[in-house]
Amino acid sequence: MIVTAEVAIARECLTRYLDGETPTVLARDLNQRDERTALGHEWNGDSVRALLDSHHMAGIRVFRGEEVG
């Protein structure tokens, strides 16, 4: 299921990261705006990095440890 609010945050983070902002700065800003992760936690640099590095977010399918699409 696609959650529109989460998609908007993911796009924003990716765009701002590609524009040169660090994951820590992004996390700080998201927390100041009271945005939470999908599990309801506060953001930190590691959680932003995990979002940006996610195979799922990139549309890469993995089956038994191998990229398949």
All heavy atoms as a GROMACS GRO file, in nm:
protein
  540
    1MET      N    1   0.084  -0.117   0.000
    1MET     CA    2   0.000   0.000   0.000
    1MET      C    3   0.090   0.125   0.000
    1MET      O    4   0.187   0.133   0.073
    1MET     CB    5  -0.088   0.000   0.125
    1MET     CG    6  -0.166   0.128   0.140
    1MET     SD    7  -0.294   0.128   0.265
    1MET     CE    8  -0.206   0.106   0.415
    2ILE      N    9   0.057   0.219  -0.083
    2ILE     CA   10   0.132   0.343  -0.093
    2ILE      C   11   0.068   0.447  -0.002
    2ILE      O   12  -0.052   0.472  -0.011
    2ILE     CB   13   0.136   0.394  -0.238
    2ILE    CG1   14   0.212   0.293  -0.325
    2ILE    CG2   15   0.199   0.532  -0.246
    2ILE    CD1   16   0.208   0.325  -0.471
    3VAL      N   17   0.150   0.506   0.085
    3VAL     CA   18   0.103   0.610   0.175
    3VAL      C   19   0.155   0.743   0.122
    3VAL      O   20   0.276   0.768   0.122
    3VAL     CB   21   0.151   0.585   0.320
    3VAL    CG1   22   0.102   0.694   0.412
    3VAL    CG2   23   0.105   0.448   0.368
    4THR      N   24   0.064   0.828   0.076
    4THR     CA   25   0.100   0.952   0.008
    4THR      C   26   0.193   1.040   0.090
    4THR      O   27   0.289   1.095   0.038
    4THR     CB   28  -0.027   1.030  -0.030
    4THR    OG1   29  -0.113   0.944  -0.103
    4THR    CG2   30   0.006   1.151  -0.114
    5ALA      N   31   0.167   1.053   0.220
    5ALA     CA   32   0.250   1.138   0.306
    5ALA      C   33   0.394   1.084   0.314
    5ALA      O   34   0.490   1.162   0.314
    5ALA     CB   35   0.190   1.147   0.445
    6GLU      N   36   0.408   0.953   0.318
    6GLU     CA   37   0.541   0.893   0.324
    6GLU      C   38   0.616   0.912   0.192
    6GLU      O   39   0.737   0.934   0.191
    6GLU     CB   40   0.532   0.745   0.359
    6GLU     CG   41   0.485   0.721   0.501
    6GLU     CD   42   0.464   0.574   0.533
    6GLU    OE1   43   0.496   0.487   0.448
    6GLU    OE2   44   0.416   0.545   0.643
    7VAL      N   45   0.544   0.903   0.082
    7VAL     CA   46   0.605   0.925  -0.049
    7VAL      C   47   0.658   1.067  -0.060
    7VAL      O   48   0.769   1.091  -0.109
    7VAL     CB   49   0.505   0.896  -0.163
    7VAL    CG1   50   0.560   0.938  -0.298
    7VAL    CG2   51   0.468   0.749  -0.164
    8ALA      N   52   0.580   1.163  -0.011
    8ALA     CA   53   0.622   1.304  -0.016
    8ALA      C   54   0.749   1.326   0.064
    8ALA      O   55   0.840   1.397   0.020
    8ALA     CB   56   0.509   1.393   0.034
    9ILE      N   57   0.758   1.264   0.181
    9ILE     CA   58   0.878   1.279   0.264
    9ILE      C   59   0.997   1.214   0.196
    9ILE      O   60   1.107   1.270   0.194
    9ILE     CB   61   0.854   1.220   0.404
    9ILE    CG1   62   0.757   1.310   0.482
    9ILE    CG2   63   0.986   1.205   0.481
    9ILE    CD1   64   0.710   1.253   0.613
   10ALA      N   65   0.977   1.095   0.139
   10ALA     CA   66   1.087   1.026   0.071
   10ALA      C   67   1.139   1.109  -0.046
   10ALA      O   68   1.260   1.124  -0.064
   10ALA     CB   69   1.041   0.889   0.023
   11ARG      N   70   1.048   1.164  -0.126
   11ARG     CA   71   1.089   1.247  -0.240
   11ARG      C   72   1.164   1.371  -0.193
   11ARG      O   73   1.265   1.410  -0.251
   11ARG     CB   74   0.968   1.288  -0.321
   11ARG     CG   75   0.915   1.181  -0.408
   11ARG     CD   76   0.799   1.229  -0.492
   11ARG     NE   77   0.751   1.121  -0.576
   11ARG     CZ   78   0.628   1.112  -0.619
   11ARG    NH1   79   0.540   1.204  -0.589
   11ARG    NH2   80   0.592   1.010  -0.694
   12GLU      N   81   1.111   1.434  -0.089
   12GLU     CA   82   1.177   1.554  -0.036
   12GLU      C   83   1.318   1.521   0.012
   12GLU      O   84   1.412   1.594  -0.018
   12GLU     CB   85   1.094   1.611   0.080
   12GLU     CG   86   1.161   1.729   0.147
   12GLU     CD   87   1.091   1.776   0.272
   12GLU    OE1   88   0.978   1.731   0.300
   12GLU    OE2   89   1.150   1.859   0.344
   13CYS      N   90   1.331   1.412   0.087
   13CYS     CA   91   1.463   1.374   0.139
   13CYS      C   92   1.560   1.346   0.024
   13CYS      O   93   1.676   1.391   0.028
   13CYS     CB   94   1.452   1.252   0.230
   13CYS     SG   95   1.382   1.288   0.390
   14LEU      N   96   1.516   1.272  -0.076
   14LEU     CA   97   1.603   1.241  -0.188
   14LEU      C   98   1.645   1.367  -0.262
   14LEU      O   99   1.763   1.386  -0.292
   14LEU     CB  100   1.535   1.144  -0.284
   14LEU     CG  101   1.618   1.102  -0.404
   14LEU    CD1  102   1.747   1.036  -0.359
   14LEU    CD2  103   1.540   1.009  -0.494
   15THR      N  104   1.551   1.455  -0.290
   15THR     CA  105   1.581   1.579  -0.361
   15THR      C  106   1.679   1.665  -0.282
   15THR      O  107   1.779   1.714  -0.337
   15THR     CB  108   1.452   1.659  -0.388
   15THR    OG1  109   1.365   1.578  -0.467
   15THR    CG2  110   1.482   1.789  -0.460
   16ARG      N  111   1.652   1.683  -0.154
   16ARG     CA  112   1.739   1.767  -0.072
   16ARG      C  113   1.877   1.704  -0.056
   16ARG      O  114   1.978   1.775  -0.053
   16ARG     CB  115   1.674   1.794   0.062
   16ARG     CG  116   1.552   1.886   0.049
   16ARG     CD  117   1.474   1.901   0.177
   16ARG     NE  118   1.555   1.959   0.283
   16ARG     CZ  119   1.512   1.976   0.407
   16ARG    NH1  120   1.389   1.942   0.441
   16ARG    NH2  121   1.592   2.029   0.499
   17TYR      N  122   1.883   1.570  -0.046
   17TYR     CA  123   2.012   1.502  -0.035
   17TYR      C  124   2.094   1.522  -0.162
   17TYR      O  125   2.213   1.552  -0.157
   17TYR     CB  126   1.989   1.353  -0.007
   17TYR     CG  127   2.116   1.274   0.005
   17TYR    CD1  128   2.195   1.283   0.119
   17TYR    CD2  129   2.159   1.190  -0.098
   17TYR    CE1  130   2.313   1.211   0.130
   17TYR    CE2  131   2.275   1.118  -0.088
   17TYR     CZ  132   2.352   1.128   0.026
   17TYR     OH  133   2.469   1.057   0.037
   18LEU      N  134   2.029   1.507  -0.276
   18LEU     CA  135   2.098   1.527  -0.404
   18LEU      C  136   2.141   1.672  -0.423
   18LEU      O  137   2.237   1.700  -0.495
   18LEU     CB  138   2.011   1.482  -0.521
   18LEU     CG  139   1.986   1.331  -0.530
   18LEU    CD1  140   1.886   1.301  -0.640
   18LEU    CD2  141   2.116   1.256  -0.551
   19ASP      N  142   2.073   1.764  -0.356
   19ASP     CA  143   2.111   1.905  -0.360
   19ASP      C  144   2.223   1.938  -0.260
   19ASP      O  145   2.266   2.053  -0.250
   19ASP     CB  146   1.991   1.995  -0.332
   19ASP     CG  147   1.895   2.001  -0.450
   19ASP    OD1  148   1.936   1.966  -0.563
   19ASP    OD2  149   1.778   2.041  -0.430
   20GLY      N  150   2.267   1.838  -0.182
   20GLY     CA  151   2.383   1.857  -0.096
   20GLY      C  152   2.359   1.857   0.054
   20GLY      O  153   2.453   1.872   0.132
   21GLU      N  154   2.235   1.840   0.099
   21GLU     CA  155   2.210   1.838   0.243
   21GLU      C  156   2.248   1.702   0.301
   21GLU      O  157   2.236   1.600   0.235
   21GLU     CB  158   2.063   1.869   0.273
   21GLU     CG  159   2.026   2.013   0.240
   21GLU     CD  160   1.888   2.050   0.289
   21GLU    OE1  161   1.858   2.024   0.406
   21GLU    OE2  162   1.811   2.102   0.208
   22THR      N  163   2.290   1.702   0.425
   22THR     CA  164   2.332   1.578   0.490
   22THR      C  165   2.211   1.508   0.553
   22THR      O  166   2.112   1.573   0.586
   22THR     CB  167   2.436   1.605   0.600
   22THR    OG1  168   2.374   1.680   0.705
   22THR    CG2  169   2.556   1.680   0.545
   23PRO      N  170   2.221   1.376   0.572
   23PRO     CA  171   2.112   1.304   0.639
   23PRO      C  172   2.082   1.359   0.779
   23PRO      O  173   1.966   1.363   0.820
   23PRO     CB  174   2.164   1.161   0.645
   23PRO     CG  175   2.252   1.150   0.525
   23PRO     CD  176   2.321   1.284   0.518
   24THR      N  177   2.183   1.403   0.850
   24THR     CA  178   2.162   1.458   0.984
   24THR      C  179   2.080   1.586   0.980
   24THR      O  180   1.989   1.605   1.061
   24THR     CB  181   2.298   1.483   1.054
   24THR    OG1  182   2.371   1.360   1.056
   24THR    CG2  183   2.278   1.534   1.194
   25VAL      N  184   2.109   1.672   0.885
   25VAL     CA  185   2.033   1.796   0.869
   25VAL      C  186   1.889   1.764   0.830
   25VAL      O  187   1.794   1.824   0.882
   25VAL     CB  188   2.099   1.889   0.765
   25VAL    CG1  189   2.009   2.005   0.729
   25VAL    CG2  190   2.232   1.940   0.818
   26LEU      N  191   1.871   1.669   0.740
   26LEU     CA  192   1.737   1.629   0.699
   26LEU      C  193   1.659   1.574   0.818
   26LEU      O  194   1.541   1.608   0.837
   26LEU     CB  195   1.744   1.524   0.588
   26LEU     CG  196   1.798   1.573   0.454
   26LEU    CD1  197   1.825   1.455   0.361
   26LEU    CD2  198   1.702   1.670   0.390
   27ALA      N  199   1.721   1.489   0.898
   27ALA     CA  200   1.654   1.432   1.015
   27ALA      C  201   1.614   1.541   1.113
   27ALA      O  202   1.502   1.540   1.165
   27ALA     CB  203   1.746   1.331   1.083
   28ARG      N  204   1.703   1.635   1.137
   28ARG     CA  205   1.673   1.744   1.230
   28ARG      C  206   1.552   1.824   1.182
   28ARG      O  207   1.461   1.855   1.260
   28ARG     CB  208   1.794   1.836   1.245
   28ARG     CG  209   1.779   1.940   1.353
   28ARG     CD  210   1.904   2.025   1.371
   28ARG     NE  211   2.024   1.944   1.387
   28ARG     CZ  212   2.132   1.953   1.309
   28ARG    NH1  213   2.138   2.041   1.211
   28ARG    NH2  214   2.236   1.876   1.330
   29ASP      N  215   1.547   1.853   1.053
   29ASP     CA  216   1.436   1.929   0.998
   29ASP      C  217   1.305   1.850   1.007
   29ASP      O  218   1.201   1.906   1.045
   29ASP     CB  219   1.464   1.967   0.852
   29ASP     CG  220   1.351   2.047   0.790
   29ASP    OD1  221   1.316   2.153   0.847
   29ASP    OD2  222   1.297   2.003   0.688
   30LEU      N  223   1.307   1.723   0.973
   30LEU     CA  224   1.186   1.641   0.983
   30LEU      C  225   1.135   1.636   1.126
   30LEU      O  226   1.014   1.643   1.150
   30LEU     CB  227   1.214   1.500   0.930
   30LEU     CG  228   1.236   1.488   0.780
   30LEU    CD1  229   1.289   1.349   0.745
   30LEU    CD2  230   1.109   1.518   0.703
   31ASN      N  231   1.224   1.622   1.222
   31ASN     CA  232   1.183   1.618   1.362
   31ASN      C  233   1.126   1.752   1.410
   31ASN      O  234   1.028   1.754   1.485
   31ASN     CB  235   1.299   1.574   1.452
   31ASN     CG  236   1.334   1.428   1.430
   31ASN    OD1  237   1.247   1.346   1.400
   31ASN    ND2  238   1.460   1.396   1.445
   32GLN      N  239   1.185   1.862   1.364
   32GLN     CA  240   1.133   1.994   1.401
   32GLN      C  241   0.991   2.014   1.347
   32GLN      O  242   0.911   2.083   1.408
   32GLN     CB  243   1.225   2.104   1.350
   32GLN     CG  244   1.353   2.116   1.427
   32GLN     CD  245   1.449   2.218   1.368
   32GLN    OE1  246   1.431   2.265   1.256
   32GLN    NE2  247   1.554   2.250   1.443
   33ARG      N  248   0.962   1.952   1.233
   33ARG     CA  249   0.828   1.962   1.172
   33ARG      C  250   0.734   1.856   1.227
   33ARG      O  251   0.620   1.844   1.183
   33ARG     CB  252   0.839   1.950   1.020
   33ARG     CG  253   0.914   2.064   0.958
   33ARG     CD  254   0.935   2.055   0.810
   33ARG     NE  255   0.877   1.942   0.741
   33ARG     CZ  256   0.930   1.886   0.633
   33ARG    NH1  257   1.043   1.932   0.582
   33ARG    NH2  258   0.871   1.785   0.574
   34ASP      N  259   0.782   1.777   1.322
   34ASP     CA  260   0.705   1.671   1.386
   34ASP      C  261   0.664   1.561   1.288
   34ASP      O  262   0.559   1.500   1.303
   34ASP     CB  263   0.583   1.727   1.460
   34ASP     CG  264   0.536   1.633   1.570
   34ASP    OD1  265   0.619   1.560   1.626
   34ASP    OD2  266   0.414   1.633   1.598
   35GLU      N  267   0.746   1.537   1.186
   35GLU     CA  268   0.726   1.424   1.095
   35GLU      C  269   0.788   1.302   1.161
   35GLU      O  270   0.890   1.312   1.228
   35GLU     CB  271   0.793   1.450   0.960
   35GLU     CG  272   0.744   1.572   0.887
   35GLU     CD  273   0.604   1.556   0.829
   35GLU    OE1  274   0.550   1.444   0.833
   35GLU    OE2  275   0.550   1.656   0.781
   36ARG      N  276   0.729   1.187   1.143
   36ARG     CA  277   0.780   1.064   1.203
   36ARG      C  278   0.803   0.959   1.096
   36ARG      O  279   0.748   0.966   0.986
   36ARG     CB  280   0.680   1.009   1.306
   36ARG     CG  281   0.661   1.101   1.426
   36ARG     CD  282   0.788   1.102   1.511
   36ARG     NE  283   0.774   1.189   1.627
   36ARG     CZ  284   0.839   1.302   1.643
   36ARG    NH1  285   0.921   1.346   1.550
   36ARG    NH2  286   0.825   1.373   1.751
   37THR      N  287   0.884   0.860   1.130
   37THR     CA  288   0.907   0.749   1.039
   37THR      C  289   0.778   0.668   1.025
   37THR      O  290   0.681   0.692   1.098
   37THR     CB  291   1.018   0.656   1.092
   37THR    OG1  292   0.971   0.591   1.210
   37THR    CG2  293   1.148   0.730   1.119
   38ALA      N  294   0.778   0.572   0.935
   38ALA     CA  295   0.659   0.488   0.915
   38ALA      C  296   0.622   0.413   1.042
   38ALA      O  297   0.505   0.379   1.063
   38ALA     CB  298   0.683   0.391   0.801
   39LEU      N  299   0.719   0.390   1.129
   39LEU     CA  300   0.692   0.320   1.255
   39LEU      C  301   0.663   0.415   1.371
   39LEU      O  302   0.647   0.371   1.485
   39LEU     CB  303   0.811   0.229   1.291
   39LEU     CG  304   0.841   0.117   1.190
   39LEU    CD1  305   0.967   0.042   1.231
   39LEU    CD2  306   0.721   0.024   1.177
   40GLY      N  307   0.661   0.545   1.342
   40GLY     CA  308   0.626   0.643   1.445
   40GLY      C  309   0.742   0.695   1.527
   40GLY      O  310   0.721   0.761   1.628
   41HIS      N  311   0.864   0.665   1.486
   41HIS     CA  312   0.983   0.708   1.559
   41HIS      C  313   1.034   0.842   1.507
   41HIS      O  314   1.001   0.884   1.396
   41HIS     CB  315   1.095   0.604   1.545
   41HIS     CG  316   1.058   0.470   1.597
   41HIS    ND1  317   1.072   0.434   1.728
   41HIS    CD2  318   1.005   0.362   1.534
   41HIS    CE1  319   1.031   0.310   1.745
   41HIS    NE2  320   0.989   0.263   1.627
   42GLU      N  321   1.119   0.906   1.588
   42GLU     CA  322   1.188   1.026   1.540
   42GLU      C  323   1.293   0.986   1.439
   42GLU      O  324   1.344   0.874   1.440
   42GLU     CB  325   1.254   1.101   1.656
   42GLU     CG  326   1.156   1.175   1.743
   42GLU     CD  327   1.225   1.273   1.836
   42GLU    OE1  328   1.349   1.273   1.847
   42GLU    OE2  329   1.153   1.352   1.899
   43TRP      N  330   1.325   1.079   1.350
   43TRP     CA  331   1.428   1.057   1.250
   43TRP      C  332   1.565   1.080   1.310
   43TRP      O  333   1.582   1.158   1.402
   43TRP     CB  334   1.409   1.153   1.133
   43TRP     CG  335   1.289   1.123   1.051
   43TRP    CD1  336   1.165   1.177   1.066
   43TRP    CD2  337   1.281   1.032   0.941
   43TRP    NE1  338   1.080   1.124   0.972
   43TRP    CE2  339   1.149   1.036   0.894
   43TRP    CE3  340   1.373   0.949   0.878
   43TRP    CZ2  341   1.106   0.959   0.786
   43TRP    CZ3  342   1.330   0.873   0.771
   43TRP    CH2  343   1.198   0.878   0.726
   44ASN      N  344   1.666   1.012   1.256
   44ASN     CA  345   1.806   1.040   1.286
   44ASN      C  346   1.884   1.018   1.156
   44ASN      O  347   1.827   0.974   1.056
   44ASN     CB  348   1.859   0.952   1.401
   44ASN     CG  349   1.849   0.805   1.373
   44ASN    OD1  350   1.889   0.759   1.267
   44ASN    ND2  351   1.794   0.729   1.467
   45GLY      N  352   2.010   1.051   1.158
   45GLY     CA  353   2.090   1.039   1.037
   45GLY      C  354   2.088   0.898   0.978
   45GLY      O  355   2.080   0.880   0.856
   46ASP      N  356   2.092   0.798   1.065
   46ASP     CA  357   2.092   0.660   1.017
   46ASP      C  358   1.959   0.621   0.951
   46ASP      O  359   1.958   0.551   0.851
   46ASP     CB  360   2.122   0.563   1.132
   46ASP     CG  361   2.266   0.574   1.179
   46ASP    OD1  362   2.352   0.616   1.101
   46ASP    OD2  363   2.291   0.538   1.296
   47SER      N  364   1.849   0.668   1.008
   47SER     CA  365   1.720   0.632   0.949
   47SER      C  366   1.700   0.701   0.814
   47SER      O  367   1.642   0.644   0.722
   47SER     CB  368   1.604   0.663   1.044
   47SER     OG  369   1.600   0.799   1.080
   48VAL      N  370   1.752   0.824   0.799
   48VAL     CA  371   1.745   0.892   0.670
   48VAL      C  372   1.834   0.820   0.570
   48VAL      O  373   1.793   0.796   0.455
   48VAL     CB  374   1.783   1.041   0.681
   48VAL    CG1  375   1.794   1.106   0.544
   48VAL    CG2  376   1.683   1.116   0.767
   49ARG      N  377   1.955   0.780   0.611
   49ARG     CA  378   2.044   0.705   0.522
   49ARG      C  379   1.979   0.575   0.476
   49ARG      O  380   1.989   0.536   0.360
   49ARG     CB  381   2.177   0.674   0.591
   49ARG     CG  382   2.275   0.787   0.583
   49ARG     CD  383   2.411   0.747   0.644
   49ARG     NE  384   2.471   0.864   0.702
   49ARG     CZ  385   2.455   0.906   0.826
   49ARG    NH1  386   2.382   0.837   0.911
   49ARG    NH2  387   2.512   1.016   0.870
   50ALA      N  388   1.913   0.504   0.570
   50ALA     CA  389   1.846   0.379   0.536
   50ALA      C  390   1.735   0.403   0.434
   50ALA      O  391   1.717   0.324   0.340
   50ALA     CB  392   1.790   0.314   0.662
   51LEU      N  393   1.662   0.511   0.449
   51LEU     CA  394   1.558   0.546   0.353
   51LEU      C  395   1.618   0.571   0.215
   51LEU      O  396   1.571   0.518   0.115
   51LEU     CB  397   1.483   0.672   0.400
   51LEU     CG  398   1.386   0.734   0.300
   51LEU    CD1  399   1.260   0.649   0.290
   51LEU    CD2  400   1.352   0.875   0.340
   52LEU      N  401   1.726   0.648   0.211
   52LEU     CA  402   1.788   0.683   0.083
   52LEU      C  403   1.854   0.563   0.016
   52LEU      O  404   1.864   0.558  -0.106
   52LEU     CB  405   1.892   0.794   0.104
   52LEU     CG  406   1.838   0.927   0.156
   52LEU    CD1  407   1.953   1.019   0.192
   52LEU    CD2  408   1.745   0.991   0.055
   53ASP      N  409   1.897   0.465   0.096
   53ASP     CA  410   1.970   0.349   0.044
   53ASP      C  411   1.881   0.227   0.022
   53ASP      O  412   1.928   0.121  -0.016
   53ASP     CB  413   2.082   0.314   0.142
   53ASP     CG  414   2.183   0.219   0.083
   53ASP    OD1  415   2.213   0.231  -0.037
   53ASP    OD2  416   2.232   0.130   0.157
   54SER      N  417   1.752   0.242   0.044
   54SER     CA  418   1.659   0.130   0.040
   54SER      C  419   1.638   0.077  -0.102
   54SER      O  420   1.607   0.153  -0.194
   54SER     CB  421   1.524   0.175   0.098
   54SER     OG  422   1.425   0.080   0.072
   55HIS      N  423   1.653  -0.054  -0.119
   55HIS     CA  424   1.622  -0.117  -0.248
   55HIS      C  425   1.474  -0.096  -0.282
   55HIS      O  426   1.438  -0.074  -0.397
   55HIS     CB  427   1.651  -0.267  -0.243
   55HIS     CG  428   1.795  -0.301  -0.250
   55HIS    ND1  429   1.874  -0.312  -0.138
   55HIS    CD2  430   1.876  -0.324  -0.355
   55HIS    CE1  431   1.996  -0.342  -0.175
   55HIS    NE2  432   2.001  -0.350  -0.307
   56HIS      N  433   1.392  -0.105  -0.180
   56HIS     CA  434   1.248  -0.088  -0.200
   56HIS      C  435   1.216   0.050  -0.257
   56HIS      O  436   1.137   0.063  -0.351
   56HIS     CB  437   1.175  -0.109  -0.067
   56HIS     CG  438   1.028  -0.087  -0.074
   56HIS    ND1  439   0.944  -0.179  -0.130
   56HIS    CD2  440   0.952   0.015  -0.032
   56HIS    CE1  441   0.820  -0.133  -0.123
   56HIS    NE2  442   0.822  -0.016  -0.063
   57MET      N  443   1.278   0.153  -0.202
   57MET     CA  444   1.253   0.290  -0.248
   57MET      C  445   1.304   0.310  -0.390
   57MET      O  446   1.250   0.390  -0.466
   57MET     CB  447   1.317   0.392  -0.155
   57MET     CG  448   1.259   0.395  -0.016
   57MET     SD  449   1.083   0.433  -0.014
   57MET     CE  450   1.086   0.597  -0.079
   58ALA      N  451   1.408   0.238  -0.427
   58ALA     CA  452   1.465   0.250  -0.561
   58ALA      C  453   1.392   0.165  -0.663
   58ALA      O  454   1.421   0.171  -0.782
   58ALA     CB  455   1.613   0.211  -0.558
   59GLY      N  456   1.295   0.084  -0.616
   59GLY     CA  457   1.221  -0.001  -0.708
   59GLY      C  458   1.297  -0.125  -0.751
   59GLY      O  459   1.267  -0.187  -0.852
   60ILE      N  460   1.398  -0.163  -0.673
   60ILE     CA  461   1.479  -0.281  -0.704
   60ILE      C  462   1.421  -0.401  -0.629
   60ILE      O  463   1.404  -0.396  -0.507
   60ILE     CB  464   1.626  -0.260  -0.664
   60ILE    CG1  465   1.684  -0.142  -0.741
   60ILE    CG2  466   1.707  -0.387  -0.686
   60ILE    CD1  467   1.820  -0.097  -0.692
   61ARG      N  468   1.392  -0.506  -0.700
   61ARG     CA  469   1.339  -0.627  -0.638
   61ARG      C  470   1.454  -0.722  -0.607
   61ARG      O  471   1.544  -0.740  -0.688
   61ARG     CB  472   1.239  -0.694  -0.730
   61ARG     CG  473   1.122  -0.605  -0.762
   61ARG     CD  474   0.997  -0.685  -0.755
   61ARG     NE  475   0.885  -0.601  -0.793
   61ARG     CZ  476   0.786  -0.573  -0.710
   61ARG    NH1  477   0.787  -0.621  -0.590
   61ARG    NH2  478   0.686  -0.497  -0.749
   62VAL      N  479   1.448  -0.781  -0.488
   62VAL     CA  480   1.550  -0.877  -0.445
   62VAL      C  481   1.480  -1.008  -0.410
   62VAL      O  482   1.381  -1.009  -0.339
   62VAL     CB  483   1.629  -0.824  -0.323
   62VAL    CG1  484   1.730  -0.926  -0.275
   62VAL    CG2  485   1.698  -0.692  -0.358
   63PHE      N  486   1.533  -1.118  -0.465
   63PHE     CA  487   1.480  -1.251  -0.436
   63PHE      C  488   1.595  -1.341  -0.400
   63PHE      O  489   1.689  -1.359  -0.477
   63PHE     CB  490   1.404  -1.306  -0.557
   63PHE     CG  491   1.347  -1.444  -0.536
   63PHE    CD1  492   1.237  -1.462  -0.454
   63PHE    CD2  493   1.404  -1.553  -0.600
   63PHE    CE1  494   1.185  -1.589  -0.436
   63PHE    CE2  495   1.352  -1.680  -0.581
   63PHE     CZ  496   1.241  -1.698  -0.498
   64ARG      N  497   1.590  -1.393  -0.279
   64ARG     CA  498   1.694  -1.483  -0.227
   64ARG      C  499   1.832  -1.420  -0.240
   64ARG      O  500   1.929  -1.484  -0.281
   64ARG     CB  501   1.688  -1.618  -0.295
   64ARG     CG  502   1.562  -1.693  -0.264
   64ARG     CD  503   1.562  -1.831  -0.319
   64ARG     NE  504   1.438  -1.896  -0.283
   64ARG     CZ  505   1.402  -2.014  -0.330
   64ARG    NH1  506   1.479  -2.079  -0.414
   64ARG    NH2  507   1.287  -2.065  -0.294
   65GLY      N  508   1.838  -1.290  -0.208
   65GLY     CA  509   1.966  -1.221  -0.206
   65GLY      C  510   2.016  -1.169  -0.340
   65GLY      O  511   2.122  -1.110  -0.347
   66GLU      N  512   1.940  -1.193  -0.447
   66GLU     CA  513   1.982  -1.146  -0.579
   66GLU      C  514   1.884  -1.043  -0.633
   66GLU      O  515   1.763  -1.059  -0.620
   66GLU     CB  516   1.990  -1.262  -0.677
   66GLU     CG  517   2.102  -1.359  -0.651
   66GLU     CD  518   2.112  -1.462  -0.764
   66GLU    OE1  519   2.097  -1.423  -0.882
   66GLU    OE2  520   2.133  -1.580  -0.732
   67GLU      N  521   1.937  -0.939  -0.696
   67GLU     CA  522   1.852  -0.841  -0.761
   67GLU      C  523   1.789  -0.904  -0.884
   67GLU      O  524   1.860  -0.958  -0.968
   67GLU     CB  525   1.932  -0.716  -0.800
   67GLU     CG  526   1.980  -0.635  -0.682
   67GLU     CD  527   2.055  -0.509  -0.723
   67GLU    OE1  528   2.053  -0.473  -0.841
   67GLU    OE2  529   2.115  -0.448  -0.633
   68VAL      N  530   1.657  -0.896  -0.894
   68VAL     CA  531   1.588  -0.960  -1.005
   68VAL      C  532   1.506  -0.862  -1.089
   68VAL      O  533   1.445  -0.902  -1.186
   68VAL     CB  534   1.496  -1.074  -0.954
   68VAL    CG1  535   1.578  -1.185  -0.895
   68VAL    CG2  536   1.393  -1.022  -0.855
   69GLY      N  537   1.503  -0.740  -1.053
   69GLY     CA  538   1.427  -0.645  -1.133
   69GLY      C  539   1.418  -0.509  -1.071
   69GLY      O  540   1.464  -0.483  -0.967
   0.00000   0.00000   0.00000
